[in-house]
Amino acid sequence: MEEQKKLEELTFLGDRGYHSEHTWAKLEGDAVLVGISDFAQDSLGEIIFVDLPEAGSTFEQGEEFGVVESAKVASPLYMPVSGEVVEANEQLDDNPTIVNRDPYGEGWMIRLKANDGPDVQGLLSAEQYKQMLKDV
């Protein structure tokens, strides 16, 4: 069984905002890309299944939008910003371990059209998120 990495070994990218429930949001033009943090994928271990919503689904910030399962646990996914799902990452249907390999790139989960202009600014910065993890 793999050992969890130390906080210093994990990646926290500064070009996105982090939700306290370990999801991230990144502005891409007028869309918002959403995924889970390196901390979350590392804590879960090898991901074996990802259940994502269909395009057209709408969610408020903080609502559960899907589930990620590993050999250890099934964990709900929480929406970092409010919006409408325009696309789910279908690559994850056949190959969910992409999330373990590249949680901030190919392992993205959903693309959103944000409701009232993206509220990514209200999320934690990479430094704030890392500090929150240290304080837990």
Residue pairs with C-beta under 8 A, 6 or more apart in sequence:
1 45
2 45
2 46
4 42
4 43
5 42
7 39
7 130
7 133
7 134
10 37
10 38
10 39
10 42
11 38
11 104
12 18
12 37
12 38
12 39
12 126
12 127
12 129
12 130
13 24
13 104
13 126
14 125
14 126
14 127
15 26
16 24
16 25
16 26
16 104
16 120
16 123
16 126
17 24
17 25
17 26
17 80
17 81
17 120
17 121
17 122
17 123
17 124
17 125
18 24
18 37
18 80
18 123
18 124
18 125
18 126
18 128
18 129
19 25
19 61
19 62
19 78
19 79
19 80
19 123
19 124
20 124
20 129
20 132
21 62
21 78
22 36
22 37
22 39
22 40
22 43
22 78
23 34
23 35
23 36
23 37
23 40
23 77
23 78
23 79
23 80
24 34
24 35
24 36
24 37
24 80
24 104
24 123
25 32
25 33
25 34
25 80
25 81
25 112
25 118
25 120
25 123
26 32
26 33
26 34
26 120
27 118
27 120
28 111
30 113
30 114
31 86
31 111
31 112
31 113
31 114
32 81
32 83
32 111
32 112
32 113
32 114
32 118
32 120
33 108
33 110
33 111
33 112
34 79
34 80
34 81
34 108
34 109
34 110
34 111
34 112
35 99
35 103
35 104
35 107
35 108
35 109
36 68
36 77
36 99
36 103
36 107
36 109
37 103
37 129
38 103
38 104
39 133
40 68
40 75
40 103
41 47
41 99
41 100
41 103
41 107
44 68
44 70
44 72
44 73
44 75
45 70
45 71
45 72
46 70
46 71
46 97
46 100
47 68
47 69
47 70
47 96
47 97
47 99
47 100
48 69
48 70
48 71
48 96
48 97
49 67
49 68
49 69
49 96
50 66
50 67
50 68
50 69
50 92
50 93
50 96
50 99
50 109
51 66
51 67
51 68
51 69
52 65
52 66
52 77
52 88
52 89
52 92
52 109
52 110
53 59
53 65
53 66
53 85
53 88
53 110
54 85
54 88
55 85
55 86
55 87
55 88
56 84
56 85
57 65
57 84
57 85
58 82
58 83
58 84
58 85
58 115
59 65
59 79
59 82
59 83
59 85
60 79
60 82
61 79
61 80
61 81
61 82
61 119
62 78
62 79
63 78
63 79
64 76
64 77
64 78
64 79
65 77
65 78
65 79
65 85
65 110
66 76
66 77
66 109
66 110
67 74
67 75
67 76
67 77
68 74
68 75
68 77
68 96
68 99
69 75
77 109
80 120
80 123
81 112
81 114
81 118
81 119
81 120
81 123
82 114
82 115
82 116
82 119
83 112
83 113
83 114
83 115
83 118
84 112
84 113
84 115
85 110
85 111
85 112
86 111
86 112
86 113
87 110
87 111
88 109
88 110
88 111
89 107
89 108
89 109
89 110
91 98
91 106
92 98
92 99
92 107
92 109
98 106
98 107
99 107
99 109
100 107
101 107
114 120
124 132
